[in-house]
Amino acid sequence: MERLIAAEHDAEMKQAYSEMLQGCVQNPNERIWYAVWYIELKNSPRTIVGDFCFKGLNADGMVEIGYGLYDGCCGRGYMTEALEAVCKWAVLQPRVKRIEAETAPENNASRRVLFRVGFMPTGAIGEEGPRFVFLSTPNN
């Protein structure tokens, strides 16, 4: 995680990664809820197209997910597939009651991914924009 922080040029992402590292250090038994997870192509191992992270699991059982694709990797369904899989996994974890996400209002691609995966708007506005809650996967 320290290498990731050192290599990051965006100040907001550097701060986010630093907060995740702090969460891992303070909650070593809960580090899966603070770690960065890379998205690797199934048919091309070691080809990383993006990443996602949880932003801690709170006392009410809510976990927020953040995600992003790397340049040149958008529009291919990678994030929809990854987010759907990780949300299915997360809701099976004993303490998770709900998954939330937020995205900038102008980020239409991210909003489409959230809707495809089964997120719905909560009506609340977070730091980055409108908040969404995972209700279910559309295929279930």
N, C-alpha and C positions, 0 to 999 in steps of 0.2 A: 504494500500500500504506500510506503514511503517513496518508492521509485515512481509510482503513479503520480503522487503529489508533486514530486520534483520535476517530472516531465510535463506536467500540465501548464499551459500558457494562459488559459482563461481564468481570471481571478475568482469568478463565482464557482467554477468547477473545482479549483484548488481548495477553496473554502469548504465546499461540500465534501470533498474527499478527506480533508482534515477532520471534519466533524464525524465522518464515518470511522476513521481510524480511532478517534477518541472513543466512539461507541464500542468498537471492538476491544479496546484496552480496558475500558470500564466494565464491560459485560462480556468477558471471554466465553462464557457458556452460551451466549446469545449472539455470537459473532455472525451467524448466517443472516441475521436481520440488519447487519451494518456493512457487510462486505460488498465489493463490486464483483459482478458475475459477467464474464465475457460471453458473447453470442458467437458461436463457431458454426461454420457451414457443415452440414451433415456429410455432404459429398466431397468436401475439401477440408479435411482436418487441418487445424492450425491456421485456417483463414478466419480471422476475427472480423466481423462486420459491425459490431456494436457492443453495447453493454447495458446492464440494468443493475439496479440496487434497490434494496429495501431501506427505508429510513428509520429503522428501529420499530420494535413491537411495543405498543404502549399498554398500560394496565387494563384498558378496556378491550384489548384484543384486536386493535386496529393497526394495520401495517400499511405504510404508504410506499408505493413503488415509483421509481424514477427510471427513465430509459432513454437511450439515444442510439442512433445509427451513425456510422462513420461516413465521411464524404464518399459519394459514388455508390452507396449501398441502399439508398432510399428507393421506394417504389417497386420492390421485388417481393414483398410479403414477408420478409425476414422478421420484422418486429411483430407483426400480427401472430405469426407462428410461435415466436419465442414468448411473447406476453401471454398468449393463451395457455401454453404449456406450464409456465411458471405460476400463473394464477390457479390453475387446476391443482398443482402441487401445494401451493401455499394454503389453500382452503382446507386441505386435508391435515394440516399441522394442528395439533391439539389446542393450542392457545389462540389461534387466529380466528377471529369472529368476522372480520371484514377487511377488504383491501380497498384502498383509495389511491387516487392519482390526481394530479393537476397538470394543466398545460396552458401555455400562453394562448389567449383568445385568437390570435392570428395564426396559430399553428394548426391549420386545417388537417394536414396529414396525420398529426398526432391524435387529433380528435376522432378522425375516421378509424384509426387503429383501436382506440378505446371503445368506440361503438361496436366495431366488428367483434371484439373480444367479449363484450358483454357488460361494459361499464355504462352507467347512466349518470347524468348530471345530478349533483346533490342540491344545487341552488346556492351553495356557498362559494365564496371567492377566497382563494389562498394567496400566498406570496407570488406565485407564478401565474395565477389566473384561475379560471373556473375549476372546481373540484368535481371529481367523478367517483362513484362507488361501483365496485364489481358486484353484480347481482348473480350472474350465471353465464355460462358460455352459451352462445346462440345454438350450438349443435347438440346441447343436452336437454 
